[in-house]
Amino acid sequence: MVLAWCCLRQDWRHFHAAGIEAAGLNGRSFRPRRVGLLREYMSMRRMSGTG
C-alpha cells in the first residue's frame, strides 16, 4: 500500500503497489511538506477512529 498526497484533489490517496505500472520524476520536491502532511494524516485517522 502506498500513501500519497494528491495535489489535484488536495487529499490523501491510497494505492496498491502492485497496481503501479510506471513512475517518473517531475522535478518537484515533496520533502519540504512531508512531515506536516503526515502529521495531518495521522491526526485525521485518530479523529475518525481508524488509526
C-alpha positions as CSV (number, residue, x, y, z in Angstrom):
1,M,0.0,0.0,0.0
2,V,1.3,3.4,-0.9
3,L,0.0,6.5,0.9
4,A,0.3,9.7,-1.2
5,W,-0.9,13.3,-1.1
6,C,-2.9,14.2,-4.3
7,C,-2.1,17.8,-5.3
8,L,-5.1,17.8,-7.7
9,R,-7.7,16.7,-5.1
10,Q,-5.9,18.2,-2.1
11,D,-6.5,14.9,-0.2
12,W,-4.8,11.6,0.7
13,R,-4.9,8.7,-1.7
14,H,-4.1,5.0,-1.2
15,F,-2.6,2.9,-3.9
16,H,-1.8,-0.8,-4.1
17,A,1.9,-1.0,-5.1
18,A,1.2,-3.9,-7.4
19,G,-1.1,-1.7,-9.5
20,I,1.5,1.0,-10.2
21,E,2.8,0.3,-13.7
22,A,5.2,3.3,-14.0
23,A,6.6,6.2,-12.1
24,G,8.6,9.2,-13.1
25,L,10.2,12.3,-11.7
26,N,8.6,15.6,-12.3
27,G,11.3,17.9,-10.7
28,R,9.1,18.9,-7.8
29,S,10.1,18.0,-4.2
30,F,7.7,16.6,-1.6
31,R,10.3,16.9,1.2
32,P,9.5,20.4,2.5
33,R,5.9,19.4,3.3
34,R,6.0,15.7,4.1
35,V,6.3,15.9,7.9
36,G,3.4,18.3,8.3
37,L,1.2,16.4,5.9
38,L,2.0,13.1,7.6
39,R,1.1,14.6,11.0
40,E,-2.2,15.9,9.5
41,Y,-3.0,12.4,8.1
42,M,-2.3,10.7,11.4
43,S,-4.4,13.2,13.2
44,M,-7.3,12.7,10.7
45,R,-7.0,8.9,11.2
46,R,-7.1,9.2,15.0
47,M,-10.2,11.5,14.9
48,S,-12.0,9.1,12.5
49,G,-11.2,6.2,14.8
50,T,-9.4,4.2,12.1
51,G,-5.9,4.7,13.3
